[in-house]
């Protein structure tokens, strides 16, 4: 499984916040119910970290009305050896 960060942006109004949060909570989906929201800090977005086989599967977790605007980023980690190899390969 691949790990993805899913980001969903919404309008910066109290009503828009309430509506999108309600939509997520009503789904009952583990991912959506446990989304993290930035609204209280002026970032009208939510974020979820999900593990799915494909990017498309990660995007499909988002409710259909918000799906086209969702951003999906594949996440990864590096070992010290990998970083050293990258630096050596690129002339560092």
N, C-alpha and C positions, 0 to 999 in steps of 0.2 A: 504494500500500500504506500502511496505517496502522500506526503503532508502538504496541505494547501492553506494559505490564509485567504479567507473570503471577506471582502469588504463591500458593504452596501451603504450607499449615501442616500440621504433623503433631505427634503426641504427643511430649512432652518426656522420652523415655526412650532410653537407648543402643540398645536393640533396635529401637524404632520408627525411629530415625534410620537405622540400618543397613539395615532392610528397605526404607524408601522410597528411599534412595540406590541400593540394589541394583536396585530396580524401574526407576528412571530410567535407570541405566547399561545395564541389559539390553535396553532398547528399541532402542538404537542410534540413536535420533533425535538429530540434531545439536543441537536445542534442549535436550532432556532431558539429554544427556550433558554439556552445557556449562552446566547450571544452577549458580547460585551459592548456597551454603548458609550459614546463620547459626548452625548448631548449636554450633560451638565457642565461640560468644560468647553462648550461652543463648537465641538466637532460633531456635526450631525451625520454620524456614520455608526455602523456597528461592525464588529469584527468577530469572526469565528475561525478557529483552527480545526480543520477536519482532515481525516485520513480516508482517502478514497482511491480506487484504482486509476481514475483519470480526472483530468481538469474538468471535463464536461460533467462528470458525476458530482464534483464539488459544486459546480455552478447550479446544477439541478436541485441542490438542497434549498436554494433561495426560492421563496414563493414566486410564481410566474409573473406577477405584476412588477416585481423588482429585479427580475433575473437579467434583463438586457443591460441594466446599469451596473450590475455586480462586477467587481474586479476580483480576479482569482490569481494568486501568486503562488507558484510552487516554492516550497521552503526546503532548505537543506542545511547541512552542517559541514564544516571542514575540519580535517585533522591538521595538526602542525606539519606533518609530512607533506600533505597536499599543498599547503600554503607555501612551504619551502620550495616545492617543485614549481609552482606557478611563478614565484619570484625568480628562480633560476632560469626558467624558460623565457621570461620576458626581460631579461637583462638586469635584474636587480642585484 
